[in-house]
Amino acid sequence: MTSSPISSNELIACSHTLFAESTKKYKHSRYSQTATLVLSIASVFVPQQLIVYMLALCAFASQSVAWVLRARASRFHVDGDEARMRSVLFDAFGAAAESLELNNLLARIGTRMRAAANRELNPDYYASSLPSGATRLRDHLQENCFWSKHLYEAARKQYAGLLAIFVTIAVGAILVAFPLAPRGQSLILAKVIVSVLSFGAALTQLNEILAWRLAANKNEILDRRLDLLARHSENELRMGQLPGLLAVFGDYCVASSLAPPIPQFVYRKERARLNTLWDERTQVVRP
């Protein structure tokens, strides 16, 4: 193999920086969607037609900002996910030959993002002490699947609770306010439009929650498949089980692309507990 223009540790640092940028934009998009919900609830209690239309315009603007932010966040997430997958392979098998795809990825990341990533570089990021090879790849995948399944599930529970609160308030406000509203058809129409925007924002959050749930379930299944591969030595993996291991890697790539990045506050909240659980799990000696 020839040397790569970037190391596995630099790539994972870039991945984390890209995910952080994606998470930030997703967070701001949620703020915009919260503003849409608040404006929607406020509008159903306002009797003045002009104010209702102004609130409707503001709600549409805040939801449009949310759509733009989510589109940008998605691009950072895609590049961060690719950087993470390449880093896992680089660390498991050594530096790969320089490729057009890697150069294109580095060009998309850009010098500013790479400089920011290098400031956060952690040379001891990968916990596995195994030599390069299939068993090291298996260890990396199992650790990633373990963390992912727990963090996706934690994010799902956190945001499902928040969404339930917002939807309950919005539905309750609409059910109370519409019967009390003046009977002007244009005013009612404006309130309906704002209410539709409100539920559009709620539906976006629901899709996010369902994506986290699906990703958590898939990572749980992958973790079990990797447990079955844990009994095999390096030679056994290379001679007979490598297709299965690479299939798991491919499925992990798909699972990680299904959902938005984990919000930072969820990661910080769960980090100590999951570190303890992972340490306990790795105390089991593999044959």
Secondary structure, 3 states (H helix, E strand, C coil): CCCCCCCHHHHHHHHHHHHHHHHHHHHHHHHHHHHHHHHHHHHCCCCCHHHHHHHHHHHHHHHHHHHHHHHHHHHHHHHHHHHHHHHHHHHHHCCCCCCHHHHHHHHHHHHHHHHHHHHCCCCCCCCCCCCCCHHHHHHHHHHHHHHHHHHHHHHHHHHHHHHHHHHHHHHHHHHHHHHHCCCCHHHHHHHHHHHHHHHHHHHHHHHHHHHHHHHHHHHHHHHHHHHHHCCCCHHHHHHHHHHHHHHHHHHHHHHHHHCCCCCHHHHHHHHHHHHHHHHHHCCCCCC
